[in-house]
Amino acid sequence: MSPVGPEIEFDPFDERFFDDPYPAYARLRREAPAFKRSTLRGRVWPHYWMLSRAKDVNDALADWRTFSSARGTLIDTDIRLIPINMFNMDPPRHDEHRAILARVLTPTRVAALEPHIRKCAGELADGFLERGGFDAAKDYAQWIPTLTMCELLGLPVSDREQFLKWNLDTLAGSDFTSESALAAYAAMADYWKDLVVERRKSPGKDLISLILSGQTPGKELSDEEVAGFCSLLHDGSQNTTMNTIANGIIELARHPDERRKVARDPARWPKVIDELLRFLSPVQGLARATTRDVRIGDATIPAGDQVLLLYGSANHDETVFARPDVLDFERAVKNHWTFGHGIHFCLGNAVARLEVRLALEELLARAPDYAVEETKIVRNQLVPTRGIAQAPVAL
């Protein structure tokens, strides 16, 4: 049990905490910086620990030898059931895969996405003006990352609904190896393997073709490993970004004066985006497994236990950020843990920043005044991502 006993009931998979987990995080930081919780199903681990203080989260992310990703980053999930990708790897294998992706996902390639993303966002937003309203999640936020992924990987836009469904089936619930999730993973695996075979025969200028053409002689990747990159890009490029956009629309609705300021002065966007990323923390928590006993506060986490690193709590730690629960677009945010830290720092962070900025920018350019129907917001998850299932907006 936790060092403070059963009084703290925080469960990141309990929908009671989806809307506002931050008071619970604050209490964890004060009273139980290493908090032990039983798993829902106990398939792989009977329990897991949560780290809530910014320093502890940062130290754990920096120490991959002690806090290993090799047993997976999702709570109580058997990674043998899900596709291979570098989220679930330690060095040296992780470093080899990361280097391959870094060579093709260059700043120049990211910058070249801007016209495409802006066009997609603008066309979607134009349609909302005609209708007088839209759903921030279903009609807007979910589509922009999916369409961007299609552009990056050279995928047919006609398959976009299938890509989105796979993403929601696998990552948007509380059971990442449920029957529907495993069926989606199996269907994706077949799709990606067929895609790799096709790109080996007829390469293009997409990321997968570049990965295939840039392999080191004698260290060629198997079709399964390249398909793993497809799976990684599919999962990583959609889930977190779509929820950031949807949550951003909601928060800007709650701060109309700030929203109008940034709509009038687009030069403010870089600072606004950093504060939104800190405040929203789209990735609220990812897991590691300990390779040795670790002492944190009054608790000792044994070797072999799973640990959930609460990025969302670290981003609201009052020892790092003044008034952390206030959205302040004048804040100079030097560091935050939204994209992680250490060897697993998100390689796609530049793409995500670009998508979020352009999505919000194009929306506000057309509709600087809007309102979210708060009573109709439906949240479907807290960890790993702060998920939005629906959020109706009136223009």
C-alpha positions in Angstrom: 0.0 0.0 0.0 0.9 3.7 -0.3 2.9 5.1 2.7 -0.2 7.3 3.5 -2.6 4.4 3.6 -5.9 4.1 1.7 -7.0 7.8 2.0 -5.7 8.8 -1.4 -8.0 7.1 -4.0 -6.5 8.5 -7.2 -6.9 6.1 -10.1 -5.9 7.5 -13.6 -8.3 5.0 -15.2 -11.3 6.2 -13.2 -13.4 8.7 -15.2 -14.1 10.8 -12.1 -10.6 12.2 -12.5 -10.6 12.7 -16.3 -12.0 16.2 -16.2 -9.6 17.6 -13.5 -6.8 15.4 -12.2 -4.7 18.3 -10.9 -5.9 18.5 -7.3 -5.2 14.8 -7.0 -1.7 15.3 -8.5 -1.0 18.1 -6.0 -1.9 15.8 -3.1 0.2 13.0 -4.5 3.2 15.4 -4.7 2.7 16.5 -1.1 1.8 13.2 0.6 2.8 10.3 -1.6 5.4 11.1 -4.3 5.7 7.4 -4.9 2.1 6.1 -4.8 1.2 2.4 -5.2 -1.9 1.4 -7.0 -3.4 -2.0 -7.9 -3.9 -2.7 -11.6 -7.4 -3.1 -13.0 -6.8 -6.6 -14.4 -3.4 -7.7 -13.2 -2.5 -9.4 -16.4 1.2 -8.5 -16.3 1.7 -6.6 -13.0 -0.5 -6.8 -9.9 0.2 -3.2 -9.1 2.1 -0.1 -10.3 3.6 3.0 -8.8 3.0 6.6 -9.8 5.7 9.3 -9.6 4.2 12.8 -9.4 7.0 15.3 -8.6 8.7 17.0 -11.5 12.2 16.2 -10.2 11.4 12.5 -9.8 9.7 12.3 -13.2 12.7 14.1 -14.8 15.2 11.9 -13.1 13.4 8.7 -14.1 13.2 9.8 -17.7 16.9 10.6 -17.7 17.9 7.2 -16.2 16.8 4.6 -18.8 19.0 1.9 -17.2 17.0 2.0 -14.0 13.6 3.0 -15.5 13.5 0.7 -18.6 11.0 0.9 -21.5 11.7 -2.6 -22.7 8.7 -4.1 -21.0 6.4 -1.5 -22.4 5.1 2.1 -21.7 1.4 1.3 -21.2 0.1 0.2 -17.8 -0.3 -3.6 -17.3 0.1 -4.3 -21.0 1.8 -7.4 -22.5 4.0 -5.8 -25.2 4.3 -9.1 -27.0 0.7 -8.6 -28.2 1.4 -5.2 -29.8 3.6 -4.1 -32.7 7.3 -3.7 -32.3 8.4 0.0 -32.0 11.1 2.0 -30.3 8.7 3.3 -27.6 9.3 -0.1 -26.0 13.0 -0.4 -26.5 16.2 0.4 -24.6 19.6 1.2 -26.1 21.3 0.0 -28.1 18.3 -1.1 -30.2 16.4 2.0 -29.4 19.2 4.3 -30.5 19.6 2.4 -33.8 15.9 2.8 -34.6 15.8 6.4 -33.4 18.7 7.3 -35.6 17.0 5.9 -38.6 13.8 8.0 -38.0 15.8 11.1 -37.2 17.6 10.9 -40.6 14.3 11.1 -42.5 12.1 13.3 -40.2 14.3 16.4 -40.8 13.5 20.0 -40.0 13.2 20.7 -43.7 10.7 17.9 -44.2 8.7 19.1 -41.2 8.6 22.7 -42.4 7.5 21.5 -45.9 4.3 20.2 -44.3 3.0 23.7 -43.4 1.1 24.4 -46.6 -0.6 21.0 -46.5 -1.6 21.3 -42.9 -2.8 24.9 -43.3 -4.9 23.9 -46.3 -6.5 20.9 -44.5 -7.3 23.0 -41.4 -8.6 25.9 -43.5 -10.9 23.7 -45.6 -12.3 22.0 -42.5 -12.9 25.3 -40.8 -14.6 26.8 -43.8 -17.1 24.0 -43.7 -17.9 24.8 -40.1 -18.7 28.4 -40.9 -21.4 27.2 -43.3 -22.9 24.9 -40.7 -22.6 27.3 -37.7 -20.9 24.7 -35.5 -18.8 21.6 -35.3 -17.4 19.0 -32.9 -13.9 20.0 -31.9 -12.8 16.4 -31.6 -14.8 14.5 -34.3 -15.0 17.1 -37.0 -11.6 18.8 -36.6 -8.9 17.7 -34.2 -9.1 14.0 -35.2 -8.7 14.7 -38.9 -5.8 17.1 -39.1 -3.1 14.6 -37.7 -4.6 11.8 -39.7 -4.3 13.8 -42.9 -0.8 14.9 -42.0 0.2 11.2 -41.4 -1.2 10.4 -44.9 1.0 13.1 -46.4 4.1 12.0 -44.5 3.8 8.3 -45.2 2.3 8.7 -48.7 -0.9 6.9 -47.8 -4.2 7.2 -49.7 -6.5 9.8 -48.1 -9.4 7.5 -48.9 -8.2 5.2 -46.1 -8.2 8.0 -43.5 -11.3 6.8 -41.7 -9.7 3.4 -41.2 -6.5 4.9 -39.9 -8.5 7.0 -37.4 -10.6 4.0 -36.3 -7.5 1.9 -35.7 -6.0 4.6 -33.6 -9.1 5.0 -31.5 -9.6 1.2 -31.1 -6.0 0.7 -29.9 -5.1 3.8 -27.8 -8.3 5.6 -26.7 -9.5 3.2 -24.0 -8.5 1.6 -20.7 -7.5 -1.8 -22.1 -4.8 -1.6 -24.7 -5.0 -5.4 -25.5 -8.8 -5.8 -25.5 -10.4 -7.9 -28.2 -11.1 -4.9 -30.4 -7.6 -3.5 -29.8 -5.9 -6.8 -30.8 -8.1 -7.1 -33.9 -7.1 -3.5 -34.9 -3.4 -4.3 -34.3 -3.7 -7.4 -36.5 -5.4 -5.6 -39.3 -2.8 -2.8 -39.1 0.0 -5.3 -39.2 -1.3 -6.8 -42.4 -1.7 -3.3 -43.9 1.8 -2.1 -43.0 3.5 -5.3 -44.2 1.7 -5.0 -47.6 2.8 -1.3 -47.7 6.4 -2.1 -47.0 6.5 -4.8 -49.8 4.9 -2.3 -52.2 7.4 0.5 -51.3 10.4 -1.9 -51.7 9.2 -2.5 -55.3 8.1 1.1 -56.0 9.7 3.6 -53.7 8.5 7.2 -53.5 9.5 10.3 -51.5 7.5 9.3 -48.4 9.1 8.5 -45.0 8.8 4.7 -45.4 10.6 4.8 -48.8 13.3 7.0 -47.3 13.8 4.6 -44.4 14.1 1.6 -46.9 16.5 3.5 -49.2 18.7 4.7 -46.3 19.5 1.4 -44.7 23.1 0.5 -43.8 24.5 -2.4 -45.8 24.6 -5.5 -43.6 22.1 -3.9 -41.1 19.0 -4.0 -43.2 15.7 -3.9 -41.4 13.2 -6.7 -41.9 9.8 -6.0 -43.3 8.4 -6.5 -39.8 10.8 -3.8 -38.3 9.9 -1.3 -41.0 6.2 -2.1 -40.4 7.0 -1.2 -36.8 8.0 2.3 -37.9 4.7 2.6 -39.7 2.8 1.5 -36.5 4.9 4.0 -34.4 4.2 6.9 -36.8 0.5 5.9 -37.0 0.1 5.8 -33.2 2.4 8.6 -32.3 1.4 11.1 -34.9 -2.4 11.0 -34.3 -3.5 10.3 -30.7 -1.6 12.9 -28.8 -1.9 15.7 -31.4 -5.6 15.3 -32.0 -6.3 15.5 -28.3 -4.0 18.5 -27.9 -6.0 20.4 -30.6 -9.3 19.5 -29.1 -8.2 20.4 -25.6 -6.7 23.6 -26.9 -10.0 24.6 -28.5 -11.8 24.0 -25.2 -9.2 26.0 -23.1 -9.2 28.9 -25.5 -13.0 29.0 -25.2 -12.6 29.3 -21.5 -10.2 32.3 -21.9 -12.0 34.5 -24.5 -9.9 37.6 -23.8 -6.6 35.7 -24.3 -8.1 34.0 -27.4 -8.9 37.3 -29.0 -5.5 38.7 -28.2 -3.7 35.9 -30.0 -6.2 36.0 -32.9 -5.3 39.7 -33.4 -1.5 39.2 -33.0 -0.3 35.9 -34.5 3.2 36.6 -33.4 2.2 35.5 -30.0 1.5 31.9 -31.2 4.9 30.3 -30.3 4.6 31.4 -26.6 0.9 30.5 -26.5 1.6 27.0 -27.9 4.3 26.3 -25.3 2.0 27.3 -22.4 -0.9 25.3 -23.8 1.4 22.2 -24.1 2.5 22.6 -20.5 -1.0 23.3 -19.2 -2.8 20.7 -21.2 -0.1 18.0 -21.0 -1.6 15.8 -23.7 0.5 12.9 -22.6 -0.4 12.7 -18.9 1.6 9.6 -18.2 3.7 6.8 -19.6 5.2 3.8 -17.8 8.6 2.3 -17.2 9.8 -0.8 -15.3 12.5 -0.7 -12.6 15.6 -2.7 -13.0 16.7 -2.2 -9.4 15.2 -1.0 -6.1 14.5 2.7 -6.1 14.0 4.9 -3.0 11.6 7.9 -3.4 10.3 9.8 -0.4 9.4 7.2 2.2 8.8 4.4 -0.3 11.0 1.8 -1.9 10.0 0.7 -5.4 11.3 -2.9 -5.9 13.1 -4.0 -8.9 10.8 -5.3 -11.6 7.8 -3.1 -10.7 6.0 -0.9 -13.2 6.0 2.8 -12.7 3.7 5.4 -14.2 5.5 8.7 -14.8 2.9 11.5 -14.5 4.0 14.1 -17.0 0.8 16.0 -16.3 1.7 16.3 -12.6 5.3 17.4 -13.4 3.9 20.1 -15.7 1.8 21.5 -12.8 4.5 21.2 -10.1 4.5 24.4 -8.1 8.2 24.0 -7.3 8.9 24.6 -11.0 6.0 26.8 -12.2 4.4 29.7 -10.4 0.6 29.3 -10.2 0.9 26.2 -12.3 -2.9 25.7 -12.5 -3.4 29.1 -14.2 -3.2 29.3 -18.0 -0.8 32.2 -18.5 0.2 33.1 -22.1 2.7 35.6 -20.7 4.6 32.8 -18.9 8.1 32.1 -20.1 8.1 28.3 -20.3 11.7 27.2 -20.5 11.1 23.5 -19.9 8.2 21.2 -19.6 7.7 17.4 -19.8 5.0 17.3 -22.5 7.3 15.6 -25.0 9.2 13.6 -22.3 12.9 13.9 -21.6 16.0 11.9 -22.1 16.5 9.3 -24.8 12.8 9.0 -25.5 12.2 12.7 -26.0 9.5 12.9 -28.8 11.1 13.0 -32.2 7.8 14.2 -33.7 7.5 17.2 -31.4 8.1 19.7 -34.2 5.4 18.2 -36.3 3.0 18.2 -33.3 3.7 21.9 -32.6 3.1 22.8 -36.2 -0.2 20.9 -36.4 -1.5 22.4 -33.2 -0.5 25.9 -34.1 -1.9 25.8 -37.6 -5.2 24.1 -36.5 -5.8 26.8 -33.8 -4.6 29.6 -36.0 -6.8 28.7 -38.9 -9.8 28.3 -36.7 -9.4 31.6 -34.9 -8.7 33.4 -38.2 -12.2 32.4 -39.3 -14.0 32.2 -35.9 -12.4 34.3 -33.2 -15.6 34.1 -31.2 -17.0 30.7 -30.4 -18.3 28.8 -27.4 -17.9 25.1 -26.3 -20.9 23.4 -24.9 -19.2 22.4 -21.7 -22.0 20.1 -20.5 -21.6 18.0 -23.6 -17.9 17.4 -23.4 -17.0 13.7 -23.2 -13.6 12.7 -22.1 -12.5 9.1 -22.8 -9.1 8.8 -21.1 -6.5 10.4 -18.8 -3.5 8.2 -19.4 -1.6 7.8 -21.6 -3.3 10.8 -23.3 -6.0 13.2 -22.0 -8.6 12.1 -24.5 -11.5 14.0 -25.9 -14.3 11.9 -27.5 -16.6 14.9 -28.2 -16.7 18.6 -27.6 -19.5 20.5 -29.5 -18.7 24.1 -30.5 -21.2 26.8 -31.4 -19.9 29.6 -33.7 
